[in-house]
Amino acid sequence: MNRRQFFMTGAATVASSRIAWAQDLLGSKPKRVGLIGTGWYGKADLLRLIQVAPVEVVSLCDVDKQMLAGAAQIVAERQASKKTPRTYSDYRAMLKERDLDIVLIGTPDHWHALTMIEAVKAGADVYVQKPISLDVVEGQAMLAAARKYGRVVQVGTQRRSTPHLQEAIDQIIKPGMLGKIGHVEIYCYYHMRNQTTPPDIDPPDYLDWEAYTGPTRMRPFNRLVHPRGWRNFTEYSNGIIGDMCIHMLDAVRWMLDLGWPTRIASNGGILVQKSAKANTPDTQTATFQFPDFPVVWTHRSWGTAPDPQYPWGGTIYGEKGTLKFSVMGYDFIPVGKDDKPIHKDVKYELEEYPEDKTEKDLERHVAPAIRYHMKDFLKAIAERGKPVADIEQGHITTASCILANIALATGRTMQFDPAKHIVTGDAEATRMLARAYRKGYEHPDPKRV
């Protein structure tokens, strides 16, 4: 055995040992997996799943031929069988095979609802990226479909599986170190809104722009949209509040055991970066009122962060102390001078999972949380139970962020009735819960999924 063979064998032994738990839970037969949307986070999710479970990735789907081919090559290198997955340009053709146990969805947000609903109809359990939907009724239909077809659906709000945040719950919140909580702030000050104005052009020949656009409004192709820039546009996303607020609002709801907010108000708009082609707000504040305290979101894609150590995160204010948290760690700041502050940093797991060190575009600090989230998903599949980020929780948080955008658009406070799925006393806002689909596409109906 030469040196290269020795190290390859050693790596295989480590990989085998770290997925042994999954074999005990799921059985020796690998789960058959498909991925719809092979871009940045689609691959990040899929490759973390490969790290923790004996799965066989058999199908990949994307409307970008170059992205699809690149993903197929990476998967063939990383999965144990070294087999190259089948590739599809149409998710319906992939799902028609009905040979998938698990489907991961990493498309732009405007495609989440249709792909997820068809995947559960095809008998698969689903891991769908956040936000679950682009409008509230889509989310309602996704929840109804998951329940009707008895499928496990995990949402990619992996703060619920972030180890240091679980520690903060166990060691700070549950023991009562915060005392009575009266206010929560969540925020993002990343300069993540593109400020350039490139011209519209013909789509590249490797991209099916018609299929990419799908049910949303058709607009000319622009390199700002694809790849990875689609969050700058309301046709494909709910803006920064739908991308970043959803993580922190969901984390607060989980950490403090909160349900639906009772009222939602919002203000802001495009206040500074007016010349950019992007059409999502560069500034927004939203107040999510819960029975005992408000949770206030703020984002600015310009200027400086109030605390450079926490440019994206949350702050929970209690009478006895304050808890600041983010993807990078947490800080507990006690009120009493005799009490000691507590600091915790994220654990990267780079030695346990050395492939994280070289994987292109991977958020290494988030990789452990994705792995724990995948493990929770697989456990729910084995037990046919609800995962930590069940589709219902994803619907509540997603809908709350969408309602904040509706509040911004109308200038009115939203009082949402989750039982009736209406905005109380506001017919116009209720109509805005479902957007118009482009001709040729049918908006999902919660009563007829």
C-alpha positions in Angstrom: 0.0 0.0 0.0 1.5 3.3 -1.0 1.2 6.6 0.9 -1.7 7.9 -1.2 -3.7 4.6 -0.7 -3.0 4.7 3.0 -4.4 8.2 3.5 -7.4 7.4 1.2 -8.1 4.3 3.2 -7.8 6.3 6.4 -10.2 9.0 5.2 -12.7 6.3 4.1 -12.5 4.8 7.6 -13.2 8.1 9.2 -16.1 8.8 6.9 -17.6 5.3 7.6 -17.4 5.8 11.3 -19.0 9.2 11.3 -22.1 7.9 9.4 -22.4 4.7 11.4 -25.2 6.3 13.6 -27.3 6.8 10.4 -26.9 3.2 9.4 -28.1 2.1 12.8 -31.1 4.5 12.5 -32.0 4.1 8.8 -30.8 0.6 8.0 -28.0 -0.5 5.7 -29.8 0.3 2.5 -28.8 3.9 1.4 -31.6 6.4 1.1 -32.0 7.5 -2.6 -31.6 11.3 -2.9 -32.4 13.9 -5.5 -31.6 17.6 -5.5 -33.6 20.3 -7.4 -31.5 23.4 -7.7 -27.8 22.7 -7.8 -26.5 26.2 -7.1 -24.6 27.5 -4.0 -26.8 26.3 -1.1 -28.3 23.3 -2.9 -24.8 21.8 -3.1 -23.9 22.9 0.5 -26.9 21.1 1.8 -26.4 18.0 -0.3 -22.7 17.6 0.5 -23.4 17.9 4.3 -26.0 15.2 3.9 -23.4 13.0 2.2 -21.1 13.6 5.2 -23.5 12.3 7.8 -25.5 9.5 6.2 -25.1 6.6 3.8 -27.1 8.1 1.0 -27.0 7.5 -2.7 -27.5 10.7 -4.8 -29.2 9.4 -7.9 -30.7 12.5 -9.5 -29.9 16.2 -9.9 -32.1 18.8 -11.6 -31.3 22.4 -12.8 -32.2 24.7 -15.6 -28.6 25.8 -15.9 -26.7 23.1 -17.8 -23.2 24.3 -16.7 -24.2 24.4 -13.0 -25.9 20.9 -13.3 -22.8 19.3 -14.9 -20.5 20.8 -12.3 -22.7 19.5 -9.5 -22.8 16.0 -11.0 -19.0 15.9 -11.1 -18.7 17.1 -7.5 -21.2 14.6 -6.2 -19.5 11.7 -8.1 -16.3 12.6 -6.3 -17.8 12.9 -2.9 -20.3 10.1 -2.5 -19.2 6.7 -1.5 -20.3 4.9 -4.6 -18.5 7.4 -6.9 -21.5 7.1 -9.3 -22.5 10.1 -11.3 -26.1 11.0 -10.7 -28.7 11.3 -13.5 -29.3 14.8 -14.6 -32.6 16.5 -15.5 -33.6 20.0 -16.7 -37.2 19.5 -15.6 -38.0 18.5 -12.0 -41.3 16.9 -13.1 -39.4 14.4 -15.2 -37.1 13.6 -12.3 -40.0 13.1 -9.8 -41.9 11.0 -12.4 -39.3 8.2 -11.8 -40.8 7.9 -8.3 -37.5 6.3 -7.1 -36.4 9.0 -4.5 -36.7 8.7 -0.8 -35.4 12.2 -0.1 -35.6 15.4 -2.2 -33.6 18.5 -1.4 -34.8 21.8 -2.8 -32.3 24.6 -3.3 -33.9 26.6 -6.1 -34.6 30.4 -5.9 -37.5 31.1 -3.6 -40.2 31.5 -6.3 -39.8 27.8 -7.2 -40.0 26.4 -3.7 -43.7 25.8 -3.5 -44.4 24.0 -6.8 -41.3 21.7 -6.4 -41.9 20.8 -2.8 -45.6 20.0 -3.3 -44.8 17.7 -6.3 -42.0 16.0 -4.4 -44.2 15.0 -1.5 -46.9 13.8 -4.0 -44.1 11.6 -5.5 -43.6 10.0 -2.1 -40.4 11.7 -1.0 -39.5 13.3 2.3 -38.2 16.8 1.6 -35.6 19.3 2.9 -36.6 22.7 1.5 -34.6 25.9 1.8 -36.0 28.9 3.5 -38.1 30.9 3.1 -40.5 28.2 2.2 -42.5 30.4 -0.2 -42.8 33.7 -1.9 -46.4 34.3 -0.8 -48.4 33.2 2.3 -51.0 31.0 0.4 -48.1 29.0 -1.2 -46.8 28.2 2.3 -50.3 27.2 3.5 -50.5 24.8 0.5 -47.1 23.4 1.2 -48.1 22.6 4.8 -51.4 21.1 3.7 -49.5 18.9 1.1 -47.0 17.6 3.7 -49.7 16.6 6.1 -52.0 15.1 3.4 -49.2 12.9 2.0 -47.7 12.1 5.3 -44.2 13.3 4.4 -41.5 14.7 6.7 -40.5 18.2 5.6 -37.5 20.0 7.1 -36.9 23.7 6.4 -33.4 25.0 6.0 -33.6 27.3 9.1 -30.6 25.6 10.6 -30.3 28.0 13.5 -32.6 25.5 15.2 -29.7 23.0 14.9 -26.8 25.4 15.7 -24.9 23.8 18.6 -23.9 27.0 20.4 -27.5 28.3 20.3 -28.8 25.1 21.8 -26.2 25.7 24.5 -27.4 29.2 25.0 -30.9 27.9 25.5 -29.8 25.2 28.0 -27.3 27.3 30.0 -28.7 30.9 29.8 -32.4 31.0 28.9 -33.8 27.9 30.7 -32.0 28.5 34.0 -33.6 32.0 34.0 -30.4 34.0 33.8 -32.1 36.6 31.7 -35.0 37.1 34.1 -38.2 38.5 32.6 -37.7 39.2 28.9 -39.2 42.5 27.7 -37.7 43.2 24.3 -35.9 41.5 21.4 -33.9 43.0 18.5 -32.9 41.1 15.4 -30.9 42.8 12.6 -28.7 42.6 9.6 -26.2 45.3 8.4 -24.5 43.4 5.7 -23.9 45.3 2.5 -25.6 42.5 0.5 -27.8 44.5 -1.9 -26.1 44.9 -5.3 -25.7 48.5 -6.3 -24.6 48.1 -9.9 -26.7 48.7 -13.1 -25.6 46.3 -15.8 -27.7 46.2 -19.0 -30.3 43.5 -19.7 -28.9 41.0 -22.2 -29.9 37.7 -23.9 -29.7 34.8 -21.5 -26.7 32.5 -22.1 -27.3 29.4 -24.2 -26.7 27.1 -21.2 -29.6 28.6 -19.2 -33.3 28.0 -19.9 -34.6 31.5 -18.9 -38.2 30.6 -19.5 -38.0 27.7 -17.1 -36.0 29.7 -14.6 -38.7 32.4 -14.5 -41.4 29.8 -14.0 -44.5 31.1 -12.3 -43.2 34.6 -11.6 -43.3 37.7 -13.7 -41.1 37.6 -16.8 -38.4 40.1 -16.9 -35.3 40.4 -19.2 -32.3 38.4 -18.3 -29.6 40.3 -16.4 -26.4 39.0 -15.0 -27.4 40.4 -11.6 -30.1 37.7 -11.3 -28.2 34.6 -12.1 -26.2 33.1 -10.6 -26.8 34.0 -6.9 -28.1 37.6 -7.4 -31.8 36.8 -7.6 -32.3 37.9 -4.0 -32.0 41.5 -5.2 -35.4 41.2 -7.0 -38.9 40.8 -5.6 -39.8 38.6 -8.6 -37.7 35.8 -7.1 -37.4 36.6 -3.4 -38.8 38.5 -0.4 -35.7 40.7 -0.2 -33.4 40.9 2.8 -36.2 40.3 5.3 -37.1 37.1 3.5 -33.4 36.0 3.3 -31.9 37.1 6.6 -34.7 38.1 9.0 -36.3 34.7 8.6 -33.3 33.0 10.1 -33.2 35.3 13.2 -36.9 35.5 13.7 -37.1 31.7 13.5 -34.2 31.4 16.0 -36.0 33.7 18.5 -39.3 31.9 18.1 -37.5 28.6 18.7 -35.3 29.8 21.6 -38.2 31.5 23.4 -41.0 29.1 22.3 -43.1 31.7 20.4 -46.0 31.0 18.0 -47.6 33.5 15.6 -47.1 37.2 16.2 -50.3 39.0 17.0 -49.5 42.2 15.0 -46.9 43.1 12.4 -45.9 46.6 11.3 -43.1 47.7 9.0 -41.6 50.8 7.4 -38.6 51.6 5.2 -38.0 51.2 1.4 -35.3 52.1 -1.0 -34.0 55.1 0.9 -30.3 55.4 0.0 -29.3 53.1 -2.9 -31.8 54.5 -5.3 -29.7 54.2 -8.5 -29.3 50.4 -8.2 -31.2 48.0 -10.5 -32.2 45.9 -7.4 -35.8 46.5 -6.4 -35.8 45.2 -2.8 -35.7 47.6 0.2 -32.3 48.7 1.3 -33.7 49.8 4.6 -36.5 48.2 6.6 -37.7 47.9 10.2 -40.4 45.5 11.2 -42.1 45.0 14.5 -43.4 41.5 15.3 -45.6 41.9 18.4 -45.9 38.7 20.5 -48.1 38.5 23.6 -45.3 39.4 26.1 -42.9 41.6 24.1 -42.0 42.8 20.6 -39.4 41.4 18.3 -38.0 44.2 16.2 -36.1 43.6 13.0 -33.8 46.2 11.3 -31.8 45.9 8.1 -29.6 48.4 6.3 -27.5 47.4 3.3 -25.5 50.6 3.8 -23.7 52.4 6.6 -22.1 50.7 9.6 -23.3 48.1 12.2 -24.0 49.4 15.7 -21.9 46.5 17.0 -19.2 45.3 14.5 -19.0 42.0 16.4 -22.7 41.4 15.6 -23.5 42.6 12.1 -26.2 39.9 11.7 -27.8 38.4 14.8 -30.2 39.0 17.7 -30.2 40.6 21.1 -32.6 39.3 23.8 -33.1 41.9 26.7 -34.0 40.6 30.1 -34.3 42.3 33.5 -31.3 40.3 34.7 -29.1 40.3 31.6 -28.8 40.5 27.9 -28.1 37.6 25.4 -26.5 38.5 22.0 -26.3 35.7 19.5 -25.3 35.1 15.9 -24.0 32.4 13.6 -20.5 33.1 15.1 -21.3 32.6 18.8 -23.0 34.3 21.7 -22.4 36.7 24.6 -24.3 36.9 27.9 -24.0 40.3 29.6 -25.3 40.2 33.2 -26.9 43.3 34.8 -25.2 42.6 38.2 -21.6 43.6 38.6 -20.8 40.5 40.6 -22.0 38.2 37.8 -19.6 37.1 35.1 -20.2 37.5 31.4 -20.2 34.4 29.2 -18.8 34.2 25.7 -19.0 31.3 23.3 -17.6 30.9 19.8 -18.9 28.7 17.0 -17.1 25.3 16.6 -16.0 24.7 13.0 -15.4 20.9 12.9 -12.7 21.3 10.3 -10.7 18.4 11.6 -13.7 16.1 11.9 -14.8 17.0 8.3 -11.6 18.0 6.5 -13.4 18.4 3.1 -14.9 21.6 4.6 -11.5 23.2 4.3 -11.4 23.1 0.5 -15.0 23.1 -0.6 -15.7 26.1 -2.8 -18.0 28.8 -1.4 -18.8 26.8 1.7 -19.7 28.9 4.8 -17.5 26.9 7.1 -19.0 28.3 10.3 -22.4 27.2 9.2 -21.5 23.7 8.0 -21.8 22.1 11.5 -25.3 23.5 11.9 -26.3 22.1 8.5 -25.0 18.7 9.5 -26.9 18.7 12.7 -30.0 19.8 10.8 -29.6 16.9 8.4 -29.2 14.5 11.3 -32.4 15.8 12.9 -34.2 15.4 9.5 -33.0 11.8 9.1 -34.1 11.0 12.7 -37.6 12.4 11.9 -37.7 10.3 8.7 -36.8 7.1 10.7 -39.3 7.8 13.4 -42.0 9.4 11.0 -42.1 12.4 13.4 -41.7 16.1 13.1 -38.2 17.6 12.6 -37.0 20.6 14.6 -37.7 22.9 11.7 -41.0 21.3 10.6 -42.8 22.8 7.6 -45.4 24.3 10.0 -42.7 26.3 11.8 -41.2 27.3 8.5 -44.6 28.5 7.4 -45.2 30.6 10.5 -41.8 32.4 10.2 -42.0 32.8 6.4 -45.5 34.1 6.5 -44.6 36.6 9.2 -41.8 38.0 7.1 -44.1 38.2 4.0 -46.7 40.0 6.1 -44.0 42.5 7.1 -43.5 43.2 3.4 -47.3 43.6 3.0 -47.3 46.0 5.9 -44.6 48.0 4.3 -46.4 48.1 1.0 -49.7 49.2 2.5 -48.5 51.3 5.3 -50.9 49.4 7.7 -50.4 47.1 10.6 -51.2 43.5 9.9 -53.3 41.4 12.3 -53.2 37.9 10.8 -55.7 35.2 11.7 -53.8 31.9 11.3 -56.9 29.8 11.7 -58.7 31.6 8.8 -55.5 32.6 7.0 -56.8 36.2 6.5 -55.6 39.6 7.5 -58.3 40.7 10.0 -60.3 43.6 8.7 -58.2 44.2 5.6 -59.5 42.7 2.4 -56.8 44.3 0.3 -54.0 42.8 2.4 -55.8 39.4 2.4 -55.8 39.5 -1.4 -52.0 40.1 -1.3 -51.5 36.8 0.5 -51.4 35.1 -2.9 -49.6 36.7 -5.9 -50.5 36.3 -9.5 -48.9 33.4 -11.4 -47.7 33.8 -14.9 -49.8 32.2 -17.7 -49.2 28.5 -17.9 -48.7 28.0 -14.2 -51.4 27.3 -11.6 -51.0 28.7 -8.1 -51.3 25.9 -5.5 -54.6 25.8 -3.6 -54.3 24.6 0.1 -57.7 22.8 -0.3 -56.7 21.0 -3.5 -53.1 19.9 -3.2 
